[in-house]
Amino acid sequence: MADFPSAPEIRIGAHSLGGPEPLFVLGPCVIESEAFVRETAARVAEIAGEAGASFVFKASYDKANRSSARSFRGMDCRAGCELLVDVGREIGAPVTTDVHTPEEAGIAGECGVDVLQIPAFLCRQTDLIQAAAETGRVVNVKKGQFLAPWDVRNIAEKLIAFGNLNFFFTERGVSFGYNNLVADMRSLYWMRELGYRVVFDATHSVQRPGGLGDATGGDGVLAPVLARAAVAAGCDGVFMETHPNPAQALSDGPNQIPLADLGAVLKKLRAIHTIVREN
């Protein structure tokens, strides 16, 4: 990828973002139960191992931004972070979760969560960014659906001002009319051109926000398609939510990749990455 702008490599546990291999962020949208997250994590680790893929395990303790008050949220922050870190030790992988407030960022950092994820709708919240930065953990900022790629420079300057150089941005599509998103692959290049590491969120990019009235819809079948395009464009990693049975998922089911399909998707993405890197 000699034609792609360079950016610093970021260490995440035993893995690196921006190294010779792509890094994947994999897991269900939310911790549905302790048994569920342990079983799903073990299966994700097995599938990733068979595919030769390096990954960070993802499962949020709470989904604070739901369409309806009736929607499933999750669990307590501290209990969720402690469970997630324990699961990470079991499967030998770093872990990540959303954080929604400065207090939650502090708890997640204390508990040992490897990567703190700033949700897209909160990506410009200075107090939250400061709290996440000051934990010393790696910070992943989801680029808001309302931002241009070059707007992330202001977020990066905040993180740097608060003493954290270990951060990256995740592209997850931009609002395109009502209840729809579009993924612009140029965004990946432009954010890297600014000197930042960039991950592509394949599953949230196929969301249809509020598309089901009281819930978000999505076109999960297109997530692997966009992931292939993003890897070909030269992103550093791919974020993909996965679930044993997306139709029964308690959050974001319509855009998650079935766990049974994950291995084939990872193998194909790694193959594309190799072709891009070698040419």
C-alpha positions, 0 to 999 in steps of 0.5 A: 500500500505504498500509495496510501498515506502513512500513519503511526502504528498503534499497539493493542494488546499483542496486536497492532493497527497499521501493521502488516496484517489487518486488525478486525473488531469482532463481536455482538452489539451488546452483552445480552447475558453473561452466558451469551457473551462468553459463548459468543466470544469463544466461538469468535476466537475459534473462527478468527483463529481458523481464519488466521485473523487478529482481532479485538473482541467487542461487546457493549455493556449498554446501548444508550442510543436506542430508538425506543424506550422499550428497546433492550439496553444492557447492564451496569457499566462496572459489571459489564466492563469487568465481565468483558475483561474477564472474557478477553482473558479467557479467549486471549484477546483485547476487548472494547466497548462503548462509553457514554459519559466521562464517568463510564470512561473512567470505570472502563479504563480502571477495569482494564478495557483495552480500547474505549469506543466513543459512539458516533453521536458523541464524537464531539463531546469534549468532556467524554473525549478528555476522560477517555484520553486520560485513561491512557487506553487506546481510543476509537472514535466513531466518526459521526454520520454528520461529519466530513472526513476532514472534520476528525482533525478537530477531534484528534487535536482534542485527544492530543491536547489531553495527552493521548496519541493512541487513537484511531477513527472508525468510518461508519457511513454518512447520513444520506436523506432520511433513514439511510446511510452511504459509505464513501470509500474516499473518506478512508483515504482522506482520514489517513491523509491527515495522518490517522489510522482508520477502521471501516465499520461494515455493519453500522454502515449498512444500517437504516437508522430508525428504518423500522419505526421504533428500531433501526433496520439494516441490510446485513447482507451488504456488510461483507460487500462494503468490507471488501471495498474498504479493504481494497481501498486500504483501510487498516482494519474492519469492524464487524458485529456478529451474532449467532442468530441476528434475527433474535439479536436484542440490538442491531440484528438486521445489520449483524453478520451471522456467526456461521458466515464470519470465517469465510468473510475474514478469509476473503478480507485477508486475501484482499488485504494481501493483494493490496499490500503486495501491489 
